[in-house]
Amino acid sequence: MPLDSRPVYLRLRDAIAAAILDGRYQAGDPLPSVRAFAAEQGANPLTVAKAYQSFQDEGLIVVRRGVGMFVAPQAAERLRASERQSFLDEQWPRIADTIRRLDLDLADLLAHQPR
């Protein structure tokens, strides 16, 4: 499924996941409130709440009632492991097929890697 045709809550989830993996949010850091993140992203607060709920269900964020949501300990490591497995299971087979189909080799790929 093309990335932009996925449900909005999954795209928001990806943005939060990227921020955690990139170290912008580290273990113990507060996440923006649902309303603040919704305003920043131009999204419905209920959609943001659904994205946050998916992280809570996975134990990647913890909610402190009346205080906010925080990145759970080991969240980046756990998220990296699950995202890596998802990439290898879902995206890599298509990428590998394209590499074979176009007869690309490692030198071609390394010469054109994004900076």
N, C-alpha and C positions, 0 to 999 in steps of 0.2 A: 504494500500500500504506500503510495507516495506520501512523504512526510507531511506536506501541507493539507492533505485530505483527512488526516487523523483527527479525532475529536479534540476540541480546544483544551480540555482538561489534561489530555496526554501531552500536548505541546507545552502547556504550562509546567507539567511535571518534569518534562525534559529540561526546561529552563532552570528549574530549581536543582535538578540532579546535576546539571552541568556546573552550576555555581558551587555545589558541594564538592564535586570532583575537582574543580579548578582551585579549590581552597578559599573561595570568597566567603563561604560559610563553613566554619570548622566545628568540631565537636564542642557542644556547650553554647555555641553562638545562637542568638535569637534569630528567627526568621521574621520577615516583615509580617505585619498583621494581614489577615485575609483582605480587609478593606484597602490597606495600603498597596498590597501587591496587585489587587484587582485594578486599582486606579493607575498604577504604574504600567500595567500590561494592557489596559483598556478592555478588561474582561469583567464578566459578571462575578460578583463575590461568591455566589453559590458554586460557580465553576471552579474558582480558586479553592474553595473549601473542599470540593471533591478531589482536587489534585493533592491538597495537603492530607486529606483523609487516607489516600493511598499510601503516602509515606508513613503515616501513623500506623496503618494496618501492618506495614512491613517492619515496624519498629525502628524506622530511620529518623523519626522525630518524636519528641516527647512533649506532651502538653502539660503545662503547669497552670491549673485553673486560676484565672484572674491575673496571670502574669504574661503568658504567651506560649509560643511554640519554639522549641529549641532543637538543634541538631543533636541527635543521640550519639553517645560514645560509639566509636567504631563504625559510624554511618558511612563515611567515605570508603572505607575498606570493603564493607559489605555491599555497598552500591557498586563499587568498581568491579567486584567479583560477579555480581548479577548482570551488570551491563556488558561485561566482557563475554559472559556465557551467551547472552542474548545476541550479541554481535556475531559470535562464532556459529551459532545455530541458525540465525535468521538472515543476516546480511552477507557474511563471508561466502556462503555457497554461490550466491548470485555474482558476487565480485570475482570469485575465482573462475567461474564460468566465463565471464567477460574477458578476464585476463587471458585465458586459454583461447577463446574465440578470436581475439585480436592478436594472438601470438606475441604478447608482451613478455619481456623478461625482467629480471630484477633490476638491471641497469636502467631500463626504460622507466620503471616505476620510481626508482630513487632519483633519477634526473628531473622528474616532474612532481616531486612531493611538495605539498603546500608548505609554505614557510610560516 
